[in-house]
Amino acid sequence: FDFSVINGEVYEVDPENAGVTLTIDDTPQTVDEVVFDFEWTGQIARFNVTGQFSYDQNQTYTDGIVREEDLLGFDISFFAPDGTLLRTYEDNHLTFPEFNFAYDTNTGEILQDGAFMGEEGFNVGEKTPVGDGTFTGLSFFSRPELNPQGEVPPPHLHIDDWSDEFGFPLGFSTHEDVAFFTRTTQQLLDTGRMGEAYIDDVQDSLDEFGERIQVSFVDDSFIPVFGSLGGDTIEVDGGNQLVFGGAEDDLIDASLTSETGNRIYGQSGDDTLILGTGDRALGGDGDDRFFVLSDGDNLITGGAGMDQFWIATAEIPEEINTITDFTSGEDVIGLAGLGIGFADLSITQQDADTLIALGNDELAKLLGINAGSLSAADFAFAASL
């Protein structure tokens, strides 16, 4: 401790109490990091964000709310409607000055009901000023402000490409599920203010107040695996891994493990991805090939290029696989080793999506595809691979 001697004062030392005993507690403070994934897909254009945040569950939080200053980590990735990865921000809570976040540990929900900088609001990503009132970056935020009639709209989330870096077509003032002066998502559509670009992709069944951010607990945080600038062969060993193929033509095999929850990004090049079970795969740029084995339950996005989705190879998958961005006339659905042809398949409409089945076995769901638009030219059959 520190003390000061004041000029003019007289001090007398007590000989019986001339010492001070200090006890120093050098026990290290342990951190018990708990990790959560989050994901959101807009109803109108289907822009998508995924990410992960973590905090110390040994700490006590006021009203059970974990705020931006409490975070140990926060990463977020932005995806275009076709599944193309647009931007990833790592440690976003440290890099974005206007970052605003609140997670309710009691309800397991990220708060998004207030304005983007309020206690109930949400504001992540990037909005970097570059002068003259312009900005760069992608941001994801909540914006339920008062409308001109003084009414408070319900919660809505909003994505903005501030410098028009990616050339998104305009929706209502910007690009996704915006509710500046609109009470519901349906009203946004009814007024015609969402623009023409997305009208054909709107879901048939809309949540009146927009989709909320989905949060899920992660037993073990994702382990990143990175490829090189050349062509790589990457064997995914275990679950909850985050795999990036990198440049050139990569082979990524996730079928060697029975564990789930991997996120696999082929990135650039003509990549080959062999999937296991319960994984999420994104091919990225290039003509990519996806092979599903016996397990299934994968979420597959081809990205840009002419992609091949082999939804059954010698065996019928135990669980249906979902393809998010099939493009008729460009991509191909493949089946191998089953001794069948196009006439053996059942292709039916299921709400806004198409279901492909073989007898009673559901093989794949194609999101946002009209079943009547598919023909034999969209399929490939092989005796073996």
VENHU-V762141 format. One line per field, one symbol per residue. ss: DSSP state (~ for helix, > for strand, _ for the rest). phi: phi as a letter, one per 30 degrees, with the letter a starting at -180 (. if undefined). psi: psi as a letter, one per 40 degrees, with the letter a starting at -180 (. if undefined). A space follows every 10 residues. Layout:
BEGIN
ss=???
phi=???
psi=???
END
This chain:
BEGIN
ss=__________ ____~~~___ __________ __>>>>>>>> >______>>> >>>>>>____ _~~~>>>~~~ >>>>>>>>>_ ____>>>>>_ _~~~~____> _>>>____>> __________ __>>>__>>> >__>>>_>>> >>___>____ _>____>>>> >_________ __________ ____~~~~~~ ________~~ ~_________ ___>>>>>__ __>>>>____ __>>>_____ >>>>______ >>>_______ __>>>_____ _>>>>>>__> >>______>> >>>>>>__>> >______>>> >>>_____>_ >>>_______ _>>>>>____ _~~~_>>>>> __>>>>>>__ >>>>>>____ ~~~__~~~>> >>___
phi=.cbcccejcc ccddddbcbb ccccccdddd ccdcbbcbab bdddcidbbb aabbacdddc cehicdcedc dcaabbbcbd edjddcabcc hddccceceb aacdddcibd dbccdecddc cbabjabcdb jhicbbjcbb acbdddcedi dcddebcbcb cdchdciddd cdiabahdbe bbdbdddddd diddiddcdd cdddccdeci dcdcbbdcdb ddcdbcdcdc dbcccdcjch ccccdidicc ccccddbcdc idcbcdidjd ccccccbicc bbdidjccbc bccddjiccb bdidjccccd dabibdedbd cccdbdbdib cbccbbicib bddddcbbdb hdccccbbic cdcaccdicd eddcbeddbb bbdab
psi=iiiihhheih hhhhdefeih hhhhhfhihi hghhhiiiih hidcefiiii ahiiiheeih hheehhidee idihiiihii deehhdihhi fdeeehdehh ihhhedefhh hfeaideide ihhibhghhe ifeiiiihih iifgihidee ihiihiihhh gdefdefiii bgdbehfifd fhdidddddd eeeeiedede ehidhhhdei iihhhiihdh ihhhhhaaea hihhhhgaif ihhhdaiahi hhheeeieia eihhhdaiig ihhhibhfih hhdaiigihh hhaecafihh hdaiihihgg ehgdihidii ihhdfhhhed ihhihieefi adeeihhihg beihhhihbe hhdihhhehh deeiideeii hidi.
END
